[in-house]
Amino acid sequence: IKATRGSDPDASLYYLAVMLEGGEDARFIVRRMVIFASEDIGNADPAALSVATAAAQAVEHVGLPEARYALAQAAIYLALAPKSNAAGRSLSAAERHVREHGASSAPPWLRSGPRPGQDDGDYDYPHDHPGHVSPQELLPEGVVGSRFYEPDDAEQELARRLAEIRRARGSEER
């Protein structure tokens, strides 16, 4: 994993071969690849998760020795993919907030309904707005203004889209 995180496909293939030749369970290897695809690559290359889960399916459906080709393909792809750990950092920030402040109730317009005494007619349907973005607040009271997701350098397109959405929602100053 550390060689793959370091973007070295040759080292990734070498350690994959060492593990396979040493009798390591291919399911363990590919499990780590699936985790790596989200933990270390994330939205810098969302296709990495598809590549890793396809390799996991190959391990389950084809088995060794043939699945080693899928493992090698995944190892190379994951090593060469751009890296971002922003998804994990962002989730950790949100979890920290919940642990420190507790879970707040969602605004009424986001709750499932309608239920007796609940009017969900206040929900502002995003598809009724240009760009399919509503200015309606979606975070609970007391959480409004919190920022958990911070795109990193490998997520420039997401950063651009996030800025565009925040401008459309009128929340870029937060």
C-alpha positions, 0 to 999 in steps of 0.5 A: 500500500505504501508503494502504491501510495508513493505512485510507484507501479514497479514497486507495487507490482513487486510487492504484489508478486511477493505476496502472491508467491508467499501464499497471501490470500488474494481476497486480503490483497484486493480488499486492501486495494478497494480500501486504498481506492477510496482512502488514498485516491478518492475523488482525485480519480473516482474510477479507481474504486471501480477498478479495485472493485472489478478486481475484487469481483475477478478474485471472487469469480475467476480465482487464482491464478487467472485473477492475478492479471486483474490484481496486476492491472489494479495495482498499476492503475492505483499506483498511477492514479492521482492521490487525494485523502480529502474524503477521509479527512472530510468525514473525520471532520464531520464525525469530530463535529458530531462527537463534540456537539452531538447530532442536530435534527435536520431541518423540517423540509429535509425530513421524510414525510409527510407525517401527521403535523409535518408540512414538507411543502417548504422543501425547495426542489433544486431542479426548479432552479437554474443549475439545479441548485437551491439556496435553501439551507440544508444543514441543521441549525447550529451546524450552519456555516460549518465546512467539512469538505476541503478539496485538495490540489488533485480535486480541482474540478470538484473545487471549481464545482463546489465554489460554483454551487456555493455562489449559487446558494449564496453561501460562499462567505461561510 
